[in-house]
Amino acid sequence: MIKEPKTLETERLVIRRVYSTDITLFEATSDPEVTKYEPWQPHENVTQLMEYINQVFDRYEEGHITEWTIEDAESGEPMGMINIHNVNPVHKHGELGFWLAKKYWNKGYATEACKAVLYYAFSELSFQRIHSITAANNSSCIRVLDKIGMTYEGTFRNYMYLNCTDRKTLSDVKIYSVLKDEIN
Ligand SMILES: CC(C)(COP(=O)(O)OP(=O)(O)OC[C@H]1O[C@@H](n2cnc3c(N)ncnc32)[C@H](O)[C@@H]1OP(=O)(O)O)[C@@H](O)C(=O)NCCC(=O)NCCS
């Protein structure tokens, strides 16, 4: 039986399982500004987004239940996605990733979604540590990580090929983390 992520509700958001109808996020996943600091390139067609969504469904089947769509609670419109990936159940850690369509930026939505996911991960799942890796020059993401109580741990030099360079140059990234005991 397919396992599903728990739906998380905040003041302005519903953070719920990914659905096929989330292909309406294509406008965002094809936007080079949204993918600027990501290792994946802007989608060229809806099929590429559908392939990604199908991969998420496969992961649900495998019991990986920490991938969600962020939805506007008022309009029901999908705004972006959030996940905990690279999960290590033995050592009880995972990596937080998130993005939003540009029209939703700078309104506190990412901070609100991240806080809800962290609270759930620490209170209802068995995580002891969540970290996040971001391009060293992704100032808005770094600000979000700061606002959700993460601590800067260091810089990994030449760690990933990201869109903010030419994808042929390895980029420096910063790692931030928060521990279960640090979230109340
Ligand atoms: C990173 C991202 C998710 C942030 O989402 P958001 O909903 O705008 O985040 P919030 O509104 O909660 O917080 C953004 C903060 O960054 C600040 N900010 C925005 N642009 C900034 C910049 N160029 N320099 C410094 N701070 C900046 C905002 O002022 C805000 O801080 P404040 O609350 O102190 O004013 C969004 O910009 C995004 O989807 N970017 C593309 C994908 C991405 O980079 N994902 C993160 C990968 S780790």
The ligand as an SDF file (V2000), in Angstrom:
LIG
                    3D

 48 50  0  0  0  0  0  0  0  0999 V2000
   14.8230   30.7810   -1.3660 C   0  0  0  0  0  0  0  0  0  0  0  0
   13.3190   30.9160   -1.4090 C   0  0  0  0  0  0  0  0  0  0  0  0
   12.6640   29.5540   -1.2060 C   0  0  0  0  0  0  0  0  0  0  0  0
   12.8780   31.8820   -0.3130 C   0  0  0  0  0  0  0  0  0  0  0  0
   11.4600   31.8900   -0.2510 O   0  0  0  0  0  0  0  0  0  0  0  0
   10.6670   33.1080    0.4110 P   0  0  0  0  0  0  0  0  0  0  0  0
    9.2700   32.6600    0.6400 O   0  0  0  0  0  0  0  0  0  0  0  0
   10.8890   34.3160   -0.4100 O   0  0  0  0  0  0  0  0  0  0  0  0
   11.4200   33.2460    1.7940 O   0  0  0  0  0  0  0  0  0  0  0  0
   10.9600   34.1830    3.0160 P   0  0  0  0  0  0  0  0  0  0  0  0
   10.0350   35.2400    2.5290 O   0  0  0  0  0  0  0  0  0  0  0  0
   10.4810   33.2800    4.1010 O   0  0  0  0  0  0  0  0  0  0  0  0
   12.3400   34.8300    3.4620 O   0  0  0  0  0  0  0  0  0  0  0  0
   13.1980   35.4430    2.5020 C   0  0  0  0  0  0  0  0  0  0  0  0
   14.1710   36.3520    3.2120 C   0  0  0  0  0  0  0  0  0  0  0  0
   15.2660   36.6250    2.3400 O   0  0  0  0  0  0  0  0  0  0  0  0
   15.4240   38.0370    2.2550 C   0  0  0  0  0  0  0  0  0  0  0  0
   16.0110   38.3150    0.9380 N   0  0  0  0  0  0  0  0  0  0  0  0
   15.4210   38.2720   -0.2580 C   0  0  0  0  0  0  0  0  0  0  0  0
   16.3120   38.5800   -1.2180 N   0  0  0  0  0  0  0  0  0  0  0  0
   17.4890   38.8220   -0.5810 C   0  0  0  0  0  0  0  0  0  0  0  0
   18.7940   39.1800   -1.0130 C   0  0  0  0  0  0  0  0  0  0  0  0
   19.0710   39.3650   -2.3170 N   0  0  0  0  0  0  0  0  0  0  0  0
   19.7710   39.3370   -0.0870 N   0  0  0  0  0  0  0  0  0  0  0  0
   19.4990   39.1470    1.2280 C   0  0  0  0  0  0  0  0  0  0  0  0
   18.2850   38.7990    1.7040 N   0  0  0  0  0  0  0  0  0  0  0  0
   17.2920   38.6310    0.8060 C   0  0  0  0  0  0  0  0  0  0  0  0
   14.0290   38.5760    2.4500 C   0  0  0  0  0  0  0  0  0  0  0  0
   14.0570   39.9500    2.7890 O   0  0  0  0  0  0  0  0  0  0  0  0
   13.5690   37.6900    3.5970 C   0  0  0  0  0  0  0  0  0  0  0  0
   14.1480   38.0530    4.8190 O   0  0  0  0  0  0  0  0  0  0  0  0
   13.3640   38.9610    5.9270 P   0  0  0  0  0  0  0  0  0  0  0  0
   12.1640   38.1810    6.3480 O   0  0  0  0  0  0  0  0  0  0  0  0
   14.3680   39.1490    7.0120 O   0  0  0  0  0  0  0  0  0  0  0  0
   12.9770   40.2320    5.2500 O   0  0  0  0  0  0  0  0  0  0  0  0
   12.8340   31.4740   -2.7870 C   0  0  0  0  0  0  0  0  0  0  0  0
   13.5310   32.6660   -3.0340 O   0  0  0  0  0  0  0  0  0  0  0  0
   13.0800   30.4980   -3.9150 C   0  0  0  0  0  0  0  0  0  0  0  0
   12.2620   29.6440   -4.1970 O   0  0  0  0  0  0  0  0  0  0  0  0
   14.2570   30.6340   -4.5990 N   0  0  0  0  0  0  0  0  0  0  0  0
   14.6080   29.7510   -5.6730 C   0  0  0  0  0  0  0  0  0  0  0  0
   14.9430   28.3510   -5.2160 C   0  0  0  0  0  0  0  0  0  0  0  0
   15.9620   28.3050   -4.0930 C   0  0  0  0  0  0  0  0  0  0  0  0
   16.9320   29.0600   -4.0800 O   0  0  0  0  0  0  0  0  0  0  0  0
   15.7160   27.3880   -3.1700 N   0  0  0  0  0  0  0  0  0  0  0  0
   16.5290   27.2130   -1.9900 C   0  0  0  0  0  0  0  0  0  0  0  0
   17.5360   26.1750   -2.2240 C   0  0  0  0  0  0  0  0  0  0  0  0
   18.4230   25.9220   -0.6820 S   0  0  0  0  0  0  0  0  0  0  0  0
  1  2  1  0
  2  3  1  0
  2  4  1  0
  2 36  1  0
  4  5  1  0
  5  6  1  0
  6  7  2  0
  6  8  1  0
  6  9  1  0
  9 10  1  0
 10 11  2  0
 10 12  1  0
 10 13  1  0
 13 14  1  0
 14 15  1  0
 15 16  1  0
 15 30  1  0
 16 17  1  0
 17 18  1  0
 17 28  1  0
 18 19  1  0
 18 27  1  0
 19 20  2  0
 20 21  1  0
 21 22  1  0
 21 27  2  0
 22 23  1  0
 22 24  2  0
 24 25  1  0
 25 26  2  0
 26 27  1  0
 28 29  1  0
 28 30  1  0
 30 31  1  0
 31 32  1  0
 32 33  2  0
 32 34  1  0
 32 35  1  0
 36 37  1  0
 36 38  1  0
 38 39  2  0
 38 40  1  0
 40 41  1  0
 41 42  1  0
 42 43  1  0
 43 44  2  0
 43 45  1  0
 45 46  1  0
 46 47  1  0
 47 48  1  0
M  END
$$$$
